């Protein structure tokens, strides 16, 4: 495998050429004079040529040094520019944020507030990716994502934004025809509408106030990979569904569907902002995180059933 260029040696060499002094270069770079001298000597050994003719009073470039000086100076300038640009992006909110969000929540809750964010931060751009599938943030190069679930253990850094309760619901017409289940295990005798990406692998888990637990794997004639796609079948009275507040909350409020199993609660879900692990997040990601946290304040959207 070929060795990388000695970028440090080239940058130090360029600074010596610029200032015409080993001592001045050492002072500006906050290095010892010996470190600067060793870096130049290391570069000379690697290239097999002297770069300077040195006397006690004069420092002059050799032919080899003159040929290298311009390229080394350009390398130093480009390196400083790249570092300054990266530093500026980490300090000031600027650049592109790739954000992965569940489909319906993204359309209903995130997209409507993005104009306010973009107006506040005109130098930040958003690439909004909408999918209910579990996105690999690191592998697919996302800066952040929103997850609506009880998060499993993960290397991702998670920030809880707000609670997101789920409700087991059915239309009045369905309940009139098929009866109202009063225990989770009764769901096995009912038609249920399924969601592909449920974090609990298609099992609905319940707990009551006495601490009794029940789990059921519902079955029915419709299974989808987007929760909102269940709503037409739900309203048509084709089955019972288990859906989060942001999808079914309005239908509950209007009376189009009713919450059942009110004495039983499911594991409390929440909206989380997740980001890849690593060093400090760029300012553009930090301001978006703070904006979302402020909007989706803790407890927002909780409905009494």
Buried (B, 14 or more C-beta within 10 A) or exposed (E): EEEEEBEEBBBBBBBBBBBEBBEBBBBEBEBEBEBBBBBBEBBBEEBEBBBBEEEEEEBEBBEBBEEBBEEBBEBBEEBEEEEEEEEEBBEBBBBEBBBBBBBBBBBEBBBEEBEEBEEEBEEBEBEBBBBBEEBEBEEEEBBBBBBBBBBEEEEBBBBEBBBBBBBBBBBEBBBEEBEBBEBBEBBEEBBBBBBEBBBBEEEBBBBBEEEEEBEBEBBBEBBBEBBBBBBEBBBEBBBBBBBBBBBBBEBBEEEBBBBBBEEBBBEEBBBBBBBBEEEEBBBBBBBBBEBBBEBBEEEEBBEEB
